[in-house]
Amino acid sequence: MRRDLTALFDPRSVAVVGASDDPAKYGHAVASQALRADGRRPVHLVNRRGGTVLGQAAAPSLAAIGEQVDLVVVSVPGSGFEAAVEDALACGAKAIVAITAGFAEAGPAGLARQRAVVARVREAGAVLVGPNCLGIADNTTELYLASDRFAPGGLALLSQSGNLALELQLRGAPHGLGFSRFVSLGNQADVTLVDLVEDCARHEATSAIAVYAEDFGDGRAFARAAAAAGKPVVLLTAGRGTASARSAQSHTGALTTSADVVAAACRDAGVELVRTPREMTVVLAALSSGTRTAGRRTAVFTDGGGHGAVAADAAEDAGLDVPELGGATQDRLRAVLWEQSSVANPVDLAGMGEQRPLSYADTVGELLAADEVDAVLMTGYFGGYAASEGGLGGGPAGGSVLADGETRAAKEIARHLATAAKPLVVQSMYPQSPSCRVLAEAGVPVFSATEDAARALAAITGRATAPVPGIVPLPAPAVEPADPGYHGVRALLAAAGVPFPAAREVIDETELLAAAEDFEGPYVLKALHLLHKSDAGGVALSLPDRDALLAAYREMHARLGAAAHSVEAMADLSDGVELIVGVNRDPRFGPVAMVGLGGVLTETLRDVAFALAPVPAARAEQLLRSLRTGALLDGVRGRPAVDVAAAAAVIERITEVAAAHPEIAELEVNPLLVRPDGALALDARAVLG
């Protein structure tokens, strides 16, 4: 349900409980910031000793204020926290920001206290941010309840780390990035990341949402909220490795989620997933330019061959295309460049910039006008001439003539951009030079590192050619629980339309021979008490007749002692590709599907792709074709193409079954044999939670 957070971001009055004159206490920092907007709303400072704090009269208690307070910040020792919350609710508070720590992150006893406080807050119809948080801020309503100032702008920052929030501010400043809101998530005991994403999505002054999260709470709900936000969501998370997962857990009591699952959720929801604060800043700077394009055909433009070659590699590494330009475009470029310039892509001025700085603008203009170009990455020395004149250590001798010419070129490039609905990203050795500042003020992202420029361009290209898959709703839970036995799982999947070879479960030689009469050989024999049957020698393939089947049974039974076996018809493996389809139930994101190259080498090759389950057939086909070995599906070295559509349809059915059975922790079909004439599941297993 949508939560009303008005009292949190635009309260009629504020009180800071634990306000202090002592700079070492957090109540001092929050109170100092709160008083910046004393004229916007009443700001009450509460200190149990009374007197004055920061030159303002302090009330000894919330009750002593004598009037209702909309929002209360609680920054007191843990022993006094519950009493402070009760006092806040008694004075009519509709929102509480809990700075105090020592709750879920401290262990079971702290978790129990936290749950009791949240129950009391919800009973009173209020909301609580935290505990164990560092405050909030809303520049659009002049609400300043965090220790740091945030430059105004269009970004909402939702973070479980105060230091990372500070780093993002520092990194964003050179790019003109500012913030509409800041929320320190803390333990998310009441107000969650999902609540905040949904509220920021409705906030008109917020143009993009930046998230640092160690614990997603309901990860699937976060993905749904991000997919429905209608504005970019950029996520930095922790826990990709075991050490960072331990750190995250000790930090906020977080339950981290594997990197594969988070990446799958982000792809499905259209979230930009980043790995570092630097990368987050790069992506946010690109998104703030406002220009996005459907294609990824990128023209690399340079004034030096080395920079051009490195940038072309970086662009392709980032997923951009750097095709050779067509003849007509090359002819138009030759008309504005000199003979030694390269016009194929990368486009290289080859020294012409020093002779005629406006050649930068002429080239950018032609590239932006070319139908075969979706975006331009300009890299190299541009900015150096003006940097030399401005005392920034750039450029050869040439003085103000070259500097002025470069600045004029920057202004001309800005004019070209005003009439072209295509992005331009710049890498410069002198990103702070006057000419680069002209570009930045015109909305062009400018970076010092080539890989940053390429990553920025990747964030704002390719949107229409790779539409966001979206988050498919979970089906209604099945009425009957699943039978985790081998033939029970086969029956469950077969009822959903997953094809299997004929099979019978047997417990002795008599039943074995009777099964052999039901269908013709060759046969397969499987021992049924093993989860990984092939690894233990519990599978015998291509048994040509009854005698071979019986001999295999006697040997396998003597060696493994299985109580039951499965006799199956041997599938035709010729011209087939073996896939694996699995669904694992993640505690945060729910059922997550995995598809990849299957068979006995699955774990060795690790050629797999992930998505939130259930997976529609169209999405399943995208996942299959994204595999490193995806070319095998279309036939190689004389082998025919296999029926990818049939495989995708089976994947949809398998993932639907797993999603409808919450009692199943793991469901796997391996291999799923895909041939030119269809798909056939050859083995299946399930593990209950």
URBEL-V454979 format. One line per field, one symbol per residue. burial: I if it has 16 or more other ideal C-beta (glycine too) atoms within 10 Angstrom, else O. A space follows every 10 residues. Layout:
# URBEL-V454979
burial: ???
This chain:
# URBEL-V454979
burial: OOOOIOIIII IOIIIIIIII OOOOOIIIII IIIIIOIOOO IOIIIIIOOO OOIOOOOIIO OIOOIOOOII IIIIIIOOOO IOOIIOIIIO IOIIIIIIII IIIIIOOOOI IOIIOOIIOO IOOIOIIIII IIIIIIIIII IOIIIIIOOI OOIIIIIIII IIOIIIIIIO IIOIIOIIII IIIIIIIIII IIIIIIIIII IOIOOIIIII IIIIIIIIII IIIIIIIOIO OIIIIIIIII OOOIIOOIIO IIIIIIIIII IIIIIIIIII IIIIOOIOII IIIIIIIIIO IIIOIIIIII IIIIOOIIOI IIOIIOOIOI OIOOIOOOII OIIOOIIOOO IIIOIIIIII OIIIOIIIII IIIIIIIIOI OOIIIIIIII IIIIIIIIII OIOIIOOOOO OIIIIIIIII OIIIOIIOOI OIIIIIIIII IOIIIIIIII OIIIIIIOOI IIIIIIIIII IIOOOOOOII IIOIIOOOOO OIOIOIIOII OIIIOOOIOI IOIIIIOOOO OIOOIIOOOO IOIIIIIIOI OOIOOOOIII IOIOOOOIII OIIOOIIOOO OIOIIIIIII IOOOOIIIII IIIIIIOIII IIIIIIIIIO OIOOOOIIII IIIIIIIOII IIIIOOIOOO OIIOOOOOOO OIIIOIIIII IIIIIIIIII IIOIIIIIII IIIIIOOOII IIIIIIOOO
